[in-house]
Structures are given as C-alpha cells and as structure tokens.
C-alpha cells in the first residue's frame, strides 16, 4: 500500500483521497485554511447555506458523475437563471427571447434573428476576429455586446475587451426560445444542506488524516522527503518557486451582509453588466434553496474581481497564449524534477474546471494510479 499526501482539501484532492482510502491506502490531507472543501465551502448563516467563495451550481452532462456525487448528498432541483442589471434595466440570461423582447420589442425567433443579423453586418468586423470585442460583435451585434457583455467581461478579466483573445468568447449562448435556464446540461442542482457535507463525507475514513491550518510550503522539503506520493492541487508555478515566472490568475473579493428582510433582490444571482458598478454580481444565497432560512433574514454577497498578486487567493487561471506557453514549460519541469508529485485540479493543471470536470479529472487520476 502506498502512503499519499494530498495538498488541498478541495473537490479534486478530496475525491482522490476518498478513492485512495477505499482501496486501502493511507492518505494525509493538508489544508492551509481552517476548513475543508476549498472554494465550494458553504457555511450556515441565519439558517441559510452561504456559498463563502462565490456561487456554485452543480451541473453536468455526465450521468455517471451526477450519480457519483449523489453518494454524498441529496440535491434539490435548482435551475440557474441569473438576470443582468444594466444601469437599472433588467434582462434575462442567457440571451433568449425574453432578453430580445426587452431589448427590441421583438416577439418571434425570426424577428430576433433578423435584428441580430442586421447588427452583425453593421458591426463590419473582420472575417477572423482578432480579439474578444470583434468576436462578440460578430456573434450577437452591438446592443447585446454593449449592454450585457462588454462591461461585465472587462471587470471580470481586468482588461479591455480589445486586449482579450477572441477564443474566450468563442461561443455565446443565444437561444431563440423563452427559456431562462442558463445551462443546457440535463443534470443540475444544489446539495440540500450545502456543499461542505460532500467533502466531509469523502474524508470520513479512518485511513484519512486531515490537518487544517497547515501550509505545505511552510515545511515543503520535509514533505518532499517523506517518501509519500504527493497529490498537489495548489498553483504549479508556486510549487516551483515561480522559477520560470508567474502564471496569471484572477482573484476575487467577497463582501457579505445579513439583511433584515425575507427577500432582498428576488433572484439568487444578479449580474451587474455596466462598467461603472465595481462588483460583477450580487448573490442572495437563500434563493438557491427556494427561500429556506430564518424568517425576516437574508444573506447577500457582493463579488468583486481583482488582479491576483502573491498572497491572494487565485480563483481561476487566465487562459491565453502566453500563459499556456508558460504552463507547458512548468509541466516539462514537473516531469524532470517532481518524480513523486502529481499535479491536479484547477490550479495544479491550470484549467478552468467546473465541479463535474474536477471530479472526472480526479477519477481519471485514480485509474492511472491504480489501474482500475
């Protein structure tokens, strides 16, 4: 039996630990925070499961992954239907017939398609868009771009749309039906009782030892010499002391407040798509559970994007040509220098994984490790 050291108790690390322990392997999990579950951590406040690190809606096309996660929690039938607030104008997301009716007064798919086509042609963008702005204009025209894409995207990424690569917005969900369901995945919901329980159940095995408030980098050399096989889910560039340079990440700041009302904004997620509002979205957590919580109370979180710098939490990688090239160099370095270290998860593999993709990636590693 191999002893494993898993760095990080997020969904990737915890899935690996659960599966390894099931096979009789001893696993030590190091978590620098004071709690398990990484960014899917939820905490009960006023009877409401609060998503501490941003809204998380589980959705997937993969039936096996949907069934897998149901081992650990029962899910409600929440459907993600965010709305956009552009200077006080409210629009449905994703872009659908409700959106088009509000924008232009059109009532039929043919009318909406004609309006979008007219604006595409008027935008006169190159046949091969070179940046995000050109790509968006070529797909949906000027009105949708200016009101619902430009300001939000520039806040989210911290760059002008003309400075962002076109592939970031290669496909925009445009639906010529009156349907506000943001995801097209057949399986969707939120665990009743929050996400934290999922990870707690994964790690509830006598062969798994969890150490909270423990920073791998505070004693890195000791861990590397421990003889344990390391599953590292942190930043791959940090693991190598940034010796090839820093990969770029975006960070987030959250401000949460308890309000003495039953219903603050009428929806779980409201995106603020104008450039002037400093936050990108406002989350009212009780709507994820259809209003469950203490009477006369609600918890609201404002989400502010920010540039990442060392010491900040890295929430997602910036996927562009330069970062892809640098990440490739780090993977080559990993092959040369980290014989007993496997890199996984959103930060270790420098990919924007959804939750189902994170689980799938961890299970693939399990197959590689154990051949089953």
C-alpha positions in Angstrom: 0.0 0.0 0.0 1.2 3.5 -0.9 1.0 6.4 1.5 -0.3 9.6 -0.1 0.0 13.2 0.8 -2.8 15.3 -0.7 -2.2 19.0 -0.7 -5.5 20.8 -0.6 -9.0 19.5 0.5 -11.0 20.9 -2.4 -13.0 18.7 -4.6 -10.1 17.3 -6.6 -8.0 16.4 -3.6 -10.9 15.1 -1.5 -12.2 12.9 -4.4 -8.7 11.4 -4.8 -8.3 10.9 -1.0 -11.7 9.2 -0.8 -11.0 6.8 -3.7 -7.4 6.0 -2.5 -8.6 5.2 1.0 -11.4 3.0 -0.4 -8.6 1.0 -1.9 -6.8 0.6 1.4 -4.2 3.4 1.1 -3.4 5.8 3.9 -3.9 9.4 3.0 -2.8 12.6 4.8 -4.6 15.7 3.6 -3.0 19.1 4.2 -5.3 22.2 4.1 -4.0 25.7 4.7 -7.4 27.1 5.5 -9.3 26.4 8.7 -11.9 24.3 6.9 -12.2 21.6 4.3 -13.9 21.8 0.9 -11.8 24.5 -0.7 -13.8 27.1 -2.7 -17.1 25.0 -2.6 -17.2 25.6 1.2 -20.6 26.5 2.5 -21.5 27.8 5.9 -24.9 28.1 7.6 -25.8 31.7 8.5 -29.3 32.5 9.7 -30.5 29.1 8.5 -29.1 29.7 5.0 -26.3 27.8 3.3 -23.9 30.6 2.3 -21.5 30.0 -0.5 -18.4 31.5 1.0 -16.4 31.7 -2.1 -18.9 32.6 -4.8 -22.0 30.9 -6.2 -21.6 27.2 -7.1 -24.3 25.4 -9.1 -23.6 21.8 -9.8 -24.4 20.9 -13.5 -23.2 18.2 -15.8 -23.9 16.2 -18.9 -22.3 13.1 -17.4 -24.8 10.8 -15.8 -22.1 8.8 -14.1 -20.7 12.0 -12.4 -24.2 13.0 -11.3 -24.8 9.6 -9.8 -21.3 9.7 -8.2 -21.8 12.9 -6.3 -25.2 11.7 -5.1 -23.4 9.3 -2.8 -22.6 12.2 -0.6 -25.7 14.5 -0.7 -29.3 14.8 -1.9 -29.7 17.6 -4.5 -32.6 19.9 -5.0 -33.8 20.9 -8.4 -32.5 24.4 -8.5 -32.2 25.8 -12.1 -29.7 28.5 -12.7 -31.5 31.5 -14.1 -29.4 34.7 -13.5 -30.5 38.1 -14.5 -28.5 41.1 -15.7 -28.8 44.6 -14.3 -27.5 47.2 -16.8 -27.9 50.6 -15.2 -31.2 49.6 -13.8 -32.5 47.8 -16.8 -33.2 44.1 -16.1 -32.5 41.4 -18.7 -32.8 37.6 -18.6 -29.7 35.4 -19.1 -28.7 33.5 -21.1 -29.6 35.6 -24.1 -33.0 34.3 -25.1 -36.4 35.5 -26.4 -37.1 37.2 -23.1 -33.9 39.2 -23.5 -34.6 40.1 -27.1 -38.1 41.2 -26.4 -36.9 43.5 -23.6 -34.1 44.9 -25.9 -36.0 45.4 -29.1 -39.7 44.5 -28.6 -39.5 41.5 -30.9 -41.8 38.6 -30.3 -40.7 35.9 -32.7 -37.5 34.0 -33.2 -37.4 35.2 -36.8 -37.6 38.8 -35.7 -34.8 38.3 -33.2 -32.6 36.6 -35.7 -33.1 39.3 -38.2 -32.2 42.0 -35.6 -29.0 40.2 -34.6 -28.0 39.6 -38.3 -28.6 43.3 -39.0 -26.3 44.3 -36.2 -23.7 41.8 -37.1 -23.5 43.2 -40.6 -23.4 46.8 -39.3 -20.5 46.0 -37.0 -18.4 45.2 -40.0 -15.8 43.1 -38.1 -13.1 41.1 -39.8 -13.9 37.6 -41.0 -11.4 36.3 -38.5 -11.9 38.3 -35.2 -8.6 39.1 -33.5 -10.0 40.0 -30.1 -13.0 39.4 -27.8 -14.8 42.6 -28.8 -14.7 41.7 -32.5 -15.7 38.1 -31.7 -18.7 39.2 -29.7 -19.9 41.7 -32.2 -19.6 39.1 -35.0 -21.8 36.8 -32.9 -24.5 38.9 -31.4 -24.2 42.5 -32.7 -23.8 45.8 -30.8 -26.7 46.0 -28.4 -26.1 42.7 -26.6 -22.4 43.3 -26.6 -22.5 46.9 -25.2 -25.2 46.2 -22.6 -24.6 42.7 -21.5 -21.1 41.6 -22.3 -18.5 44.4 -22.5 -18.6 46.0 -19.1 -19.0 42.7 -17.2 -16.2 41.0 -19.1 -13.8 43.8 -18.7 -14.4 43.9 -15.0 -14.1 40.1 -14.7 -10.8 39.9 -16.6 -9.3 43.3 -15.7 -8.5 44.1 -19.3 -10.2 45.9 -22.2 -12.2 43.6 -24.4 -9.9 44.6 -27.3 -7.0 43.2 -25.3 -8.6 39.9 -24.6 -8.2 36.9 -27.0 -11.2 36.1 -29.2 -11.4 32.4 -28.1 -12.5 33.4 -24.6 -16.0 34.1 -26.0 -15.9 31.7 -29.0 -19.4 30.6 -28.3 -22.1 32.7 -26.7 -25.3 31.0 -25.6 -28.0 32.5 -27.8 -31.4 30.8 -27.6 -34.4 31.7 -29.7 -36.8 30.3 -27.1 -38.4 31.7 -24.0 -36.3 29.8 -21.5 -34.1 31.3 -18.8 -32.3 28.1 -17.9 -28.6 29.1 -18.1 -27.2 25.6 -18.5 -28.2 23.1 -21.2 -26.9 20.2 -19.1 -29.6 17.6 -18.2 -28.4 17.3 -14.6 -28.4 20.4 -12.4 -29.0 21.3 -8.7 -27.5 22.3 -5.4 -26.9 19.9 -2.5 -29.6 20.2 0.2 -27.6 21.3 3.3 -24.7 22.7 1.3 -21.5 21.5 -0.3 -19.3 21.2 2.8 -21.0 17.9 3.8 -19.9 16.3 0.5 -16.2 16.8 1.3 -16.7 15.9 4.9 -18.2 12.6 3.9 -15.4 11.9 1.4 -12.8 12.5 4.1 -14.6 10.5 6.8 -12.4 7.4 6.7 -10.0 6.1 9.3 -7.3 5.9 6.7 -7.6 9.6 6.0 -5.9 12.1 8.3 -6.8 15.8 7.7 -4.6 18.6 9.0 -6.2 22.1 8.9 -4.3 25.4 9.1 -1.3 23.6 7.6 0.7 25.2 4.8 2.6 22.8 2.6 5.1 25.5 1.8 6.0 26.1 5.5 7.7 22.7 5.5 8.0 21.8 1.8 11.3 20.0 2.0 10.2 17.8 4.8 7.1 16.7 2.9 9.1 16.1 -0.3 11.4 13.8 1.7 8.6 12.0 3.5 8.5 9.2 0.9 4.8 9.7 0.4 3.4 10.2 -3.1 2.2 13.8 -3.3 -1.0 14.9 -5.0 -0.6 18.7 -5.3 -3.7 20.8 -6.0 -2.1 24.2 -5.5 -0.5 26.5 -8.0 2.1 24.7 -10.1 4.2 27.8 -10.5 4.3 28.3 -6.7 5.4 24.7 -6.2 8.5 25.5 -8.3 9.0 28.8 -6.5 8.0 30.7 -9.6 11.4 30.0 -11.1 10.1 30.3 -14.7 7.9 33.3 -13.9 4.4 33.8 -12.6 1.3 32.4 -14.3 -1.5 34.8 -14.3 -4.7 34.3 -12.2 -7.8 36.3 -11.3 -8.7 36.8 -7.7 -12.0 37.8 -6.1 -13.1 39.7 -3.0 -16.4 39.0 -1.3 -18.5 41.3 0.9 -21.3 39.5 2.7 -24.1 41.1 4.8 -27.1 39.9 6.7 -30.2 41.9 5.8 -33.4 42.1 7.9 -35.7 41.2 5.1 -37.1 38.0 3.6 -36.2 38.8 0.1 -33.5 41.3 -1.0 -33.3 41.1 -4.8 -35.7 38.4 -5.9 -33.1 36.1 -7.5 -30.1 34.1 -6.4 -27.7 35.8 -8.9 -27.8 39.3 -10.4 -25.0 40.2 -12.7 -24.1 43.9 -13.0 -23.0 44.4 -16.6 -22.2 48.1 -16.7 -18.6 49.2 -16.4 -19.2 51.7 -13.6 -20.5 49.3 -10.9 -17.4 47.9 -9.2 -18.8 44.5 -8.5 -19.7 41.9 -11.1 -22.6 40.2 -9.3 -24.7 40.1 -6.2 -25.7 36.7 -4.7 -28.6 36.2 -2.4 -28.0 32.7 -1.1 -31.4 31.7 0.2 -32.8 31.6 -3.3 -30.5 28.6 -4.0 -32.8 26.8 -1.5 -36.1 28.3 -2.6 -36.3 30.8 0.3 -35.3 28.4 3.1 -33.8 30.2 6.1 -34.7 32.3 9.1 -37.8 34.5 8.8 -37.0 38.1 8.1 -33.4 37.4 7.3 -31.3 37.0 4.2 -27.6 36.9 3.3 -26.3 38.9 0.4 -22.8 38.8 -1.1 -21.2 41.3 -3.5 -18.5 39.8 -5.6 -15.6 42.0 -6.7 -13.0 40.8 -9.2 -9.4 41.8 -8.6 -5.9 41.3 -10.0 -4.1 38.5 -8.4 -0.8 39.0 -6.7 1.2 36.8 -4.4 -0.6 36.2 -1.1 -4.1 36.5 -2.8 -6.3 33.5 -3.4 -6.1 32.5 -7.1 -9.7 31.7 -8.2 -9.2 31.0 -11.9 -6.4 30.9 -14.4 -6.1 33.5 -17.3 -6.2 31.2 -20.3 -4.3 33.0 -23.1 -1.4 32.2 -25.4 1.4 33.4 -23.1 0.1 31.6 -20.0 -0.5 28.4 -21.9 3.1 28.5 -23.1 4.5 29.2 -19.6 2.3 26.4 -18.1 3.7 24.0 -20.7 7.2 24.8 -19.5 6.1 24.1 -15.9 4.7 20.7 -16.9 8.1 19.9 -18.5 9.8 21.0 -15.3 7.4 18.8 -13.3 8.4 15.8 -15.5 12.1 16.4 -14.8 12.1 17.4 -11.2 9.0 16.1 -9.4 9.1 12.3 -9.9 6.8 11.6 -7.0 4.5 14.6 -7.3 1.2 14.6 -9.4 -0.4 18.0 -10.1 -4.2 18.1 -10.2 -7.2 20.4 -10.0 -7.9 23.9 -11.4 -4.6 25.4 -10.1 -2.3 22.3 -10.5 -3.4 21.8 -14.1 -4.0 25.5 -14.8 -7.5 24.9 -16.3 -10.9 26.4 -15.6 -12.6 23.2 -14.4 -16.3 23.1 -13.4 -17.1 20.9 -10.5 -18.1 17.9 -12.6 -14.9 18.2 -14.6 -12.9 18.4 -11.4 -14.4 15.1 -10.2 -13.9 13.5 -13.6 -10.2 14.6 -13.6 -9.7 13.1 -10.1 -11.3 9.8 -11.1 -9.1 9.7 -14.2 -6.0 10.0 -12.0 -7.4 7.2 -9.8 -7.5 5.0 -12.9 -3.9 6.0 -13.8 -2.7 5.3 -10.2 -4.5 2.1 -9.5 -5.3 0.7 -13.0 -9.0 0.2 -12.3 
